Amino acid sequence: MKRAFFFVVAIVILCSFPSQLLALPDGAIARLGVGDVKEIVFSPDGKYLAVASSIGVFLLDPLNLTEIYFFKQRAPIGGENWIASIAFSPDSSVLAMGSDYNTIKLLDVKSRKEIGILGPWKNQCHWVISLAFSPDGSLLASGVKSLFGKDSTIKLWDVKGRTNIATLEGHTSSVNSVAFSPDGGVLASTYLKGISLWDVKSHEEIDRFGISSNSDFCSIAFSPDGSILASGCYGVSHGHPMSIIYLWDVKSHKEIATLEGHSDTVYSIAFSPDGDILASGSGDYTIKLWDVKSHKEIRTIKGKNWNVVTSVATR
C-alpha cells in the first residue's frame, strides 16, 4: 500500500488586494503566513512547518496549522525585512534563515532564541537565497545573489563553530539553489546556465553540466535514494517560454528525462518521501505532480492568476 504524502505551496501575491480577501485556489485547505512568501520547509521530525515571508518567519504546527512562533526579521532603518531562504537541521533543532542583509541567522527551535549569526560577507550587497544542511548536520551550505553580479559563491559553514570553512568559486551568476546528496559526499548547486557538483571534503568542483540546454536553472533536488538529481528551469524556444524539469543520473551526470508542461519558471521542486513523485511549483500559477519512473504528469493544480508558486514542500 502506497504511503500518502502531503505537500504545501508557497505563493507570491501579484496584486494589491490583501491576501486574506482572496479566494483559496481549488484544493487548498488553508492560507499560511502573512506578506509575500518566499519559502516553506517541513522540519525532518514533522513537528514544524516554517514559512519565510517578507516580514519574518512563521513556525506552524503542521497538524492543525496553528502558529507556534513568529520570528520578526529586524532590518536597518529604511530597509526591508526579507528572509530569502530557510533550512532545518537534520535533527530539527536549528532553523537557519538567510536574509537580504548579507547574514544567516540560526534559531534554536525549542527555545525560540537566536543562537548565532553567520556572516556578514565583506561585500555587503548579497542576498542569501539558498541554504542546505549536510545530512549529519555539521555543515551548512549557502548560495548568494549578488546585486552587482560579483562574488556569486557558495560558502560552507561549520555549524558548531559558526565559522566559514570553505568558499566554492566558479559560478558566473546567482547561486539559485544548493542541495547535499543523501550520503553527504556531494553538494549540487544551480546557477543561470548550469549545474555544478562539488566534492564536500576536498571542496573541488567534480563536474559542470546542463550548459548546452539553453535553460536557466532555478531549483534542484536529490531523490531520497540519491540516484536522481532533478532541476527546474526556465528557457525560451522560438521566442516562447518553455520551462522544463530535467532528471539527471547522479553517477553518470547524464540526462535521463525531461518533464515538460510548465509554461513559466519552475521555481521549486521536491520529491515525495518515497521518491516516486516529484512536485513542481511554477510562475505559471500551477503545481504539477510527476511520476518519476514513467516521467508522466499525474496531476495539475491550478492557482488563481495572481499566485506565483515560489516553493513546494512534501511530507
DOFI-756995 format. One record per atom (N, C-alpha, C): x, y, z; residue in one letter. Coordinates in steps of 0.1 Angstrom, whole numbers, padded with zeros to 4 digits, always signed. Layout:
XYZa ...
***
This chain:
+0008-0012+0000m +0000+0000+0000m +0009+0012+0000m +0006+0021-0009k +0014+0033-0010k +0011+0043+0001k +0022+0049+0007r +0020+0059+0017r +0016+0072+0012r +0006+0078+0017a +0001+0091+0013a +0012+0102+0017a +0012+0112+0009f +0021+0123+0013f +0014+0136+0011f +0019+0146+0018f +0012+0159+0017f +0022+0169+0012f +0017+0180+0005f +0026+0190+0001f +0020+0204+0004f +0029+0213+0006v +0025+0227+0009v +0031+0236-0002v +0024+0246-0005v +0028+0255-0016v +0030+0269-0011v +0041+0276-0014a +0043+0290-0011a +0040+0298-0024a +0033+0309-0022i +0030+0318-0033i +0033+0332-0030i +0035+0340-0041v +0037+0354-0040v +0024+0360-0046v +0017+0369-0039i +0005+0375-0044i +0009+0387-0053i +0004+0386-0066l +0008+0397-0075l -0004+0406-0078l -0009+0411-0067c -0020+0421-0068c -0020+0430-0056c -0028+0440-0056s -0028+0450-0045s -0038+0446-0034s -0046+0436-0036f -0056+0433-0026f -0050+0425-0014f -0054+0427-0002p -0049+0419+0009p -0052+0404+0006p -0042+0396+0009s -0043+0381+0006s -0055+0375+0013s -0059+0380+0025q -0070+0374+0032q -0083+0375+0025q -0084+0385+0016l -0096+0387+0009l -0098+0379-0004l -0087+0372-0008l -0087+0364-0020l -0091+0350-0017l -0099+0345-0027a -0104+0331-0025a -0092+0321-0026a -0093+0310-0019l -0083+0300-0020l -0084+0293-0033l -0072+0289-0038p -0073+0280-0051p -0080+0267-0048p -0085+0261-0058d -0092+0248-0057d -0082+0238-0051d -0087+0231-0041g -0079+0220-0035g -0071+0225-0023g -0070+0238-0021a -0063+0244-0009a -0072+0243+0003a -0066+0241+0015i -0073+0239+0027i -0071+0251+0037i -0060+0259+0035a -0057+0270+0044a -0047+0279+0037a -0047+0291+0042r -0037+0301+0038r -0028+0304+0050r -0015+0303+0048l -0005+0303+0059l +0004+0315+0057l +0009+0322+0068g +0018+0333+0067g +0011+0346+0063g +0019+0356+0064v +0015+0370+0060v +0026+0376+0052v +0022+0384+0042g +0032+0390+0033g +0035+0381+0021g +0045+0385+0013d +0049+0376+0002d +0058+0365+0008d +0054+0353+0005v +0060+0341+0010v +0071+0336+0000v +0083+0335+0005k +0095+0331-0003k +0097+0316-0003k +0096+0310+0009e +0100+0296+0010e +0092+0289+0022e +0090+0276+0020i +0084+0268+0031i +0092+0255+0032i +0093+0250+0045v +0101+0238+0048v +0094+0231+0059v +0093+0218+0058f +0089+0209+0069f +0102+0206+0077f +0100+0205+0090s +0111+0200+0098s +0112+0185+0096s +0124+0179+0097p +0126+0165+0094p +0118+0156+0104p +0115+0161+0116d +0108+0153+0125d +0093+0155+0124d +0089+0163+0114g +0075+0165+0111g +0067+0174+0121g +0074+0180+0131k +0067+0187+0142k +0064+0202+0138k +0072+0207+0128y +0071+0221+0125y +0070+0223+0109y +0063+0234+0106l +0063+0239+0092l +0068+0253+0093l +0079+0257+0087a +0084+0270+0087a +0080+0277+0074a +0076+0290+0075v +0071+0298+0064v +0079+0311+0064v +0088+0313+0054a +0096+0325+0053a +0089+0335+0044a +0087+0347+0050s +0080+0357+0042s +0087+0371+0043s +0081+0381+0037s +0087+0394+0036s +0087+0401+0049s +0081+0396+0060i +0081+0402+0073i +0088+0394+0083i +0091+0381+0080g +0098+0373+0090g +0095+0358+0088g +0097+0350+0098v +0095+0335+0097v +0084+0331+0106v +0075+0323+0101f +0064+0317+0110f +0067+0303+0112f +0066+0298+0125l +0067+0284+0128l +0053+0279+0131l +0049+0269+0124l +0035+0264+0125l +0035+0250+0129l +0024+0246+0135d +0021+0232+0137d +0015+0226+0125d +0021+0216+0118p +0016+0211+0105p +0003+0203+0106p +0000+0199+0118l -0012+0191+0120l -0025+0200+0121l -0024+0211+0128n -0036+0219+0129n -0034+0233+0123n -0022+0235+0118l -0018+0248+0111l -0019+0260+0119l -0018+0258+0132t -0017+0270+0142t -0003+0275+0143t -0002+0288+0146e +0011+0295+0147e +0017+0292+0161e +0029+0287+0161i +0036+0284+0173i +0045+0296+0177i +0051+0302+0167y +0061+0313+0170y +0063+0321+0157y +0066+0334+0159f +0069+0343+0148f +0082+0350+0151f +0091+0348+0141f +0104+0355+0142f +0104+0367+0133f +0105+0378+0139k +0104+0391+0131k +0119+0394+0127k +0121+0396+0114q +0134+0400+0109q +0136+0415+0111q +0146+0418+0119r +0149+0432+0121r +0158+0438+0110r +0154+0448+0104a +0162+0454+0093a +0167+0468+0097a +0178+0472+0090p +0183+0485+0092p +0173+0496+0088p +0174+0508+0093i +0165+0518+0091i +0164+0520+0075i +0152+0521+0071g +0150+0523+0056g +0151+0510+0048g +0154+0498+0055g +0155+0486+0047g +0142+0478+0048g +0143+0466+0042e +0132+0457+0042e +0135+0445+0051e +0125+0436+0053n +0126+0425+0063n +0128+0411+0056n +0131+0410+0044w +0131+0398+0037w +0140+0387+0043w +0133+0375+0046i +0141+0363+0048i +0140+0356+0035i +0151+0354+0028a +0151+0349+0014a +0152+0334+0014a +0157+0327+0024s +0158+0313+0024s +0158+0307+0038s +0154+0295+0040i +0154+0288+0053i +0157+0273+0051i +0162+0267+0062a +0165+0253+0062a +0166+0248+0077a +0160+0236+0079f +0161+0230+0092f +0173+0220+0092f +0180+0220+0104s +0190+0210+0106s +0184+0196+0106s +0191+0185+0103p +0185+0172+0102p +0178+0167+0115p +0183+0172+0127d +0176+0168+0139d +0165+0178+0143d +0162+0187+0135s +0151+0197+0136s +0153+0206+0148s +0166+0207+0153s +0168+0216+0165s +0171+0230+0161s +0176+0232+0149v +0181+0245+0145v +0174+0249+0131v +0170+0262+0130l +0164+0267+0118l +0174+0278+0113l +0180+0276+0101a +0188+0286+0095a +0180+0295+0087a +0183+0308+0087m +0175+0318+0080m +0184+0328+0072m +0184+0327+0059g +0192+0336+0051g +0185+0349+0048g +0191+0360+0049s +0185+0373+0047s +0190+0381+0035s +0184+0392+0032d +0189+0401+0022d +0199+0411+0028d +0204+0408+0040y +0213+0417+0046y +0226+0410+0049y +0230+0400+0040n +0243+0395+0040n +0246+0386+0052n +0236+0381+0058t +0239+0372+0070t +0229+0360+0070t +0233+0351+0078i +0225+0339+0081i +0223+0338+0096i +0211+0338+0101k +0208+0337+0115k +0204+0323+0118k +0208+0318+0130l +0205+0305+0135l +0195+0306+0147l +0184+0299+0146l +0174+0299+0156l +0173+0286+0163l +0174+0285+0176d +0171+0273+0184d +0156+0271+0184d +0151+0260+0178v +0137+0258+0175v +0130+0256+0189v +0136+0249+0198k +0129+0246+0211k +0128+0258+0219k +0138+0266+0221s +0138+0278+0230s +0133+0290+0223s +0133+0290+0209r +0129+0301+0200r +0139+0313+0202r +0151+0310+0205k +0161+0320+0207k +0171+0320+0196k +0176+0332+0192e +0187+0333+0182e +0200+0328+0189e +0207+0319+0183i +0219+0313+0189i +0231+0316+0181i +0230+0322+0170g +0242+0326+0162g +0239+0333+0149g +0250+0340+0144i +0249+0347+0131i +0261+0343+0123i +0259+0339+0111l +0270+0336+0102l +0271+0348+0092l +0283+0353+0090g +0285+0365+0081g +0287+0377+0090g +0287+0389+0084p +0284+0392+0070p +0296+0390+0061p +0293+0390+0048w +0304+0389+0038w +0311+0403+0038w +0323+0403+0032k +0330+0415+0030k +0322+0424+0020k +0317+0418+0010n +0309+0425+0000n +0295+0426+0006n +0290+0438+0009q +0277+0439+0016q +0265+0439+0007q +0266+0435-0005c +0255+0435-0015c +0250+0421-0018c +0248+0413-0008h +0244+0399-0011h +0230+0396-0005h +0222+0388-0012w +0211+0382-0006w +0214+0367-0005w +0212+0361+0007v +0214+0347+0009v +0201+0340+0004v +0201+0334-0008i +0189+0329-0014i +0188+0314-0014i +0198+0307-0009s +0197+0292-0009s +0205+0287+0003s +0199+0277+0010l +0206+0271+0022l +0203+0256+0022l +0213+0249+0027a +0211+0234+0029a +0220+0229+0040a +0215+0221+0049f +0223+0214+0059f +0228+0201+0053f +0240+0197+0057s +0245+0184+0054s +0237+0174+0061s +0236+0161+0057p +0228+0151+0063p +0232+0149+0078p +0245+0151+0082d +0248+0149+0096d +0247+0162+0104d +0243+0172+0097g +0241+0185+0105g +0253+0193+0108g +0265+0188+0104s +0277+0195+0108s +0280+0207+0099s +0275+0207+0087l +0278+0218+0077l +0265+0224+0072l +0267+0237+0069l +0256+0245+0062l +0262+0251+0050l +0255+0249+0039a +0259+0255+0026a +0250+0266+0023a +0256+0277+0018s +0248+0289+0015s +0252+0294+0001s +0241+0298-0007g +0243+0304-0020g +0238+0318-0020g +0244+0327-0027v +0241+0341-0027v +0237+0346-0040v +0229+0357-0040k +0227+0366-0051k +0233+0379-0049k +0243+0382-0057s +0250+0395-0056s +0243+0405-0065s +0239+0416-0059l +0232+0426-0066l +0239+0433-0077l +0253+0431-0077f +0261+0437-0087f +0268+0427-0095f +0263+0414-0094g +0269+0403-0102g +0283+0399-0098g +0287+0402-0087k +0301+0398-0082k +0300+0388-0071k +0311+0380-0069d +0312+0371-0058d +0300+0362-0057d +0295+0356-0068s +0284+0346-0067s +0290+0333-0063s +0292+0331-0050t +0299+0319-0045t +0290+0311-0036t +0295+0299-0032i +0289+0291-0022i +0298+0291-0010i +0293+0292+0002k +0301+0291+0014k +0297+0279+0022k +0307+0272+0027l +0304+0261+0036l +0308+0265+0050l +0298+0263+0059w +0300+0268+0073w +0300+0256+0083w +0309+0257+0093d +0309+0248+0104d +0298+0253+0113d +0288+0245+0115v +0276+0249+0123v +0279+0250+0137v +0287+0241+0143k +0290+0242+0157k +0300+0253+0160k +0310+0255+0151g +0320+0266+0154g +0316+0279+0148g +0305+0279+0141r +0300+0292+0135r +0310+0299+0126r +0318+0291+0119t +0329+0296+0111t +0327+0292+0096t +0332+0300+0087n +0333+0297+0073n +0345+0288+0070n +0343+0276+0066i +0355+0267+0064i +0359+0266+0049i +0350+0270+0040a +0354+0269+0026a +0345+0279+0017a +0351+0284+0007t +0343+0291-0003t +0345+0285-0017t +0333+0281-0023l +0334+0274-0036l +0331+0284-0047l +0341+0286-0055e +0340+0296-0066e +0339+0290-0079e +0333+0298-0088g +0332+0293-0102g +0319+0297-0109g +0309+0300-0101h +0296+0304-0107h +0297+0318-0113h +0290+0320-0124t +0291+0333-0130t +0278+0341-0128t +0269+0336-0120s +0257+0343-0117s +0252+0338-0104s +0240+0343-0099s +0235+0339-0086s +0234+0324-0084s +0237+0320-0072v +0235+0306-0068v +0221+0303-0064v +0213+0299-0073n +0198+0299-0070n +0194+0288-0061n +0202+0276-0060s +0197+0265-0052s +0210+0257-0049s +0210+0251-0036v +0220+0242-0032v +0213+0230-0026v +0220+0218-0027a +0214+0206-0021a +0225+0196-0019a +0226+0190-0007f +0235+0179-0004f +0229+0166-0009f +0238+0157-0013s +0234+0143-0016s +0230+0136-0003s +0222+0126-0003p +0218+0119+0009p +0229+0114+0017p +0240+0110+0011d +0252+0105+0018d +0261+0116+0023d +0259+0128+0019g +0266+0140+0023g +0279+0142+0016g +0282+0134+0006g +0295+0135-0001g +0296+0145-0012g +0284+0149-0017v +0283+0158-0029v +0274+0169-0026v +0278+0181-0030l +0269+0193-0030l +0266+0197-0044l +0253+0198-0047a +0248+0202-0060a +0244+0217-0059a +0247+0224-0070s +0243+0238-0070s +0238+0242-0084s +0229+0252-0085t +0225+0257-0098t +0228+0272-0099t +0230+0276-0111y +0231+0290-0115y +0224+0291-0128y +0224+0303-0134l +0216+0305-0146l +0219+0296-0158l +0231+0292-0160k +0234+0284-0172k +0239+0270-0169k +0238+0265-0157g +0243+0251-0155g +0241+0246-0141g +0246+0234-0139i +0246+0227-0126i +0260+0223-0123i +0264+0225-0110s +0277+0221-0106s +0276+0211-0095s +0285+0201-0095l +0286+0192-0084l +0300+0194-0077l +0300+0194-0064w +0312+0197-0056w +0315+0185-0047w +0327+0182-0045d +0332+0172-0035d +0332+0180-0022d +0324+0175-0012v +0323+0182+0000v +0336+0182+0009v +0344+0171+0008k +0356+0170+0015k +0367+0179+0009k +0369+0177-0004s +0380+0184-0010s +0377+0199-0014s +0364+0202-0015h +0359+0215-0019h +0361+0217-0034h +0364+0207-0041e +0367+0208-0055e +0354+0206-0064e +0353+0212-0075e +0342+0210-0084e +0344+0197-0091e +0334+0188-0091i +0335+0175-0097i +0332+0176-0112i +0321+0183-0115d +0316+0183-0128d +0307+0195-0130d +0305+0200-0142r +0295+0210-0145r +0288+0206-0158r +0275+0206-0157f +0267+0201-0169f +0254+0209-0170f +0247+0206-0181g +0234+0213-0184g +0236+0226-0191g +0249+0230-0194i +0252+0243-0200i +0246+0244-0214i +0246+0232-0222s +0241+0232-0235s +0226+0232-0237s +0219+0232-0225s +0204+0230-0226s +0197+0243-0230s +0204+0254-0229n +0198+0267-0232n +0187+0271-0222n +0189+0266-0210s +0179+0269-0199s +0186+0276-0188s +0178+0283-0180d +0183+0289-0168d +0178+0281-0156d +0188+0276-0148f +0185+0266-0138f +0181+0274-0125f +0169+0271-0119c +0164+0278-0108c +0163+0270-0095c +0161+0257-0096s +0159+0248-0085s +0165+0234-0087s +0168+0228-0075i +0174+0215-0076i +0171+0206-0064i +0170+0193-0066a +0167+0184-0055a +0172+0170-0058a +0178+0163-0048f +0182+0149-0049f +0170+0140-0046f +0169+0129-0053s +0159+0119-0048s +0163+0113-0035s +0154+0108-0027p +0158+0102-0014p +0169+0092-0014p +0169+0084-0025d +0180+0074-0026d +0193+0079-0032d +0193+0091-0036g +0205+0098-0041g +0208+0094-0056g +0200+0087-0063s +0203+0082-0076s +0199+0092-0087s +0190+0101-0084i +0185+0111-0094i +0186+0125-0089i +0190+0134-0098l +0190+0148-0095l +0180+0155-0104l +0171+0162-0098a +0160+0169-0106a +0164+0184-0105a +0162+0191-0117s +0164+0205-0118s +0153+0212-0125s +0148+0223-0119g +0138+0231-0125g +0144+0243-0132g +0138+0246-0144c +0145+0256-0153c +0135+0266-0159c +0141+0276-0166y +0133+0285-0174y +0141+0286-0187y +0134+0284-0198g +0140+0285-0211g +0131+0292-0221g +0136+0294-0233v +0128+0300-0244v +0131+0292-0256v +0120+0289-0263s +0121+0282-0276s +0113+0289-0286s +0120+0294-0297h +0113+0301-0308h +0106+0313-0302h +0112+0320-0292g +0106+0332-0287g +0095+0330-0277g +0092+0317-0273h +0081+0315-0264h +0087+0308-0251h +0081+0311-0239p +0086+0305-0227p +0084+0290-0228p +0094+0282-0223m +0093+0268-0223m +0101+0263-0211m +0094+0261-0200s +0101+0257-0187s +0101+0242-0186s +0113+0236-0183i +0115+0222-0183i +0121+0218-0170i +0117+0206-0166i +0123+0199-0155i +0132+0188-0160i +0145+0188-0157y +0154+0178-0161y +0156+0168-0150y +0157+0155-0154l +0161+0144-0145l +0175+0139-0149l +0184+0139-0140w +0198+0135-0143w +0202+0123-0135w +0210+0114-0141d +0216+0103-0134d +0228+0108-0126d +0228+0106-0113v +0238+0112-0104v +0252+0106-0107v +0252+0093-0110k +0265+0087-0112k +0272+0091-0126k +0264+0091-0136s +0269+0094-0149s +0268+0109-0153s +0260+0116-0146h +0257+0131-0148h +0251+0132-0162h +0244+0122-0167k +0237+0123-0179k +0222+0125-0178k +0216+0131-0187e +0202+0134-0187e +0194+0121-0188e +0184+0119-0179i +0176+0107-0180i +0163+0110-0188i +0157+0122-0184a +0144+0126-0190a +0142+0140-0188a +0132+0146-0196t +0128+0159-0195t +0113+0159-0192t +0108+0167-0182l +0094+0167-0179l +0089+0181-0184l +0080+0181-0194e +0076+0193-0200e +0061+0195-0197e +0057+0208-0195g +0043+0211-0192g +0041+0224-0186g +0051+0229-0178h +0050+0243-0173h +0053+0253-0184h +0047+0265-0182s +0049+0275-0192s +0056+0287-0187s +0062+0286-0175d +0069+0297-0169d +0080+0290-0159d +0088+0299-0153t +0099+0294-0145t +0094+0284-0134t +0102+0273-0133v +0100+0263-0123v +0108+0267-0111v +0102+0274-0102y +0109+0279-0090y +0113+0269-0080y +0105+0258-0079s +0108+0249-0068s +0104+0235-0072s +0111+0225-0067i +0108+0211-0069i +0111+0203-0056i +0103+0193-0054a +0105+0184-0042a +0100+0170-0045a +0108+0160-0040f +0105+0147-0042f +0096+0143-0030f +0086+0133-0032s +0079+0127-0021s +0089+0119-0013s +0085+0116+0000p +0095+0108+0008p +0099+0095+0002p +0090+0088-0005d +0094+0076-0011d +0101+0077-0025d +0102+0089-0030g +0109+0092-0042g +0101+0089-0055g +0089+0085-0054d +0081+0081-0066d +0075+0093-0073d +0072+0104-0065i +0066+0115-0071i +0074+0128-0070i +0074+0136-0080l +0081+0149-0079l +0070+0160-0080l +0071+0169-0071a +0062+0181-0071a +0069+0193-0077a +0063+0201-0085s +0070+0213-0090s +0060+0225-0089s +0066+0236-0086g +0058+0249-0085g +0064+0259-0095g +0055+0266-0101s +0059+0275-0113s +0053+0289-0112s +0059+0297-0120g +0054+0310-0122g +0041+0311-0131g +0037+0299-0136d +0025+0298-0145d +0013+0296-0136d +0014+0297-0123y +0003+0296-0113y -0001+0282-0110y +0007+0272-0114t +0004+0258-0112t +0014+0250-0104t +0009+0240-0098i +0017+0229-0092i +0014+0217-0100i +0025+0210-0103k +0023+0197-0111k +0030+0186-0103k +0023+0174-0104l +0028+0162-0098l +0032+0153-0109l +0045+0147-0108w +0050+0139-0119w +0054+0125-0113w +0051+0115-0121d +0056+0101-0118d +0070+0100-0122d +0079+0097-0112v +0093+0098-0115v +0098+0086-0124v +0091+0075-0123k +0095+0063-0131k +0090+0064-0146k +0078+0068-0148s +0072+0069-0161s +0075+0082-0168s +0079+0092-0159h +0081+0106-0164h +0069+0113-0169h +0057+0108-0165k +0044+0114-0169k +0038+0123-0158k +0031+0133-0163e +0024+0142-0154e +0012+0134-0148e +0011+0135-0135i +0000+0128-0128i -0012+0138-0126i -0009+0150-0122r -0019+0160-0118r -0014+0174-0119r -0023+0183-0123t -0020+0197-0123t -0030+0204-0114t -0025+0212-0105i -0033+0220-0096i -0032+0235-0100i -0043+0241-0104k -0042+0254-0109k -0046+0265-0098k -0036+0274-0096g -0039+0285-0087g -0046+0296-0094g -0049+0307-0086k -0055+0319-0092k -0045+0326-0100k -0049+0335-0109n -0039+0341-0118n -0031+0352-0112n -0031+0353-0099w -0022+0363-0092w -0012+0356-0083w -0012+0342-0084n -0004+0335-0075n +0008+0328-0082n +0020+0333-0079v +0032+0327-0085v +0037+0317-0074v +0039+0304-0078v +0042+0294-0068v +0058+0294-0067v +0062+0299-0056t +0077+0300-0053t +0083+0289-0046t +0075+0280-0039s +0081+0269-0031s +0071+0258-0029s +0076+0246-0030v +0068+0234-0026v +0076+0226-0017v +0069+0220-0007a +0075+0211+0003a +0066+0199+0005a +0072+0187+0006t +0064+0175+0008t +0067+0169+0021t +0058+0161+0026r +0059+0154+0039r +0052+0141+0038r 
***
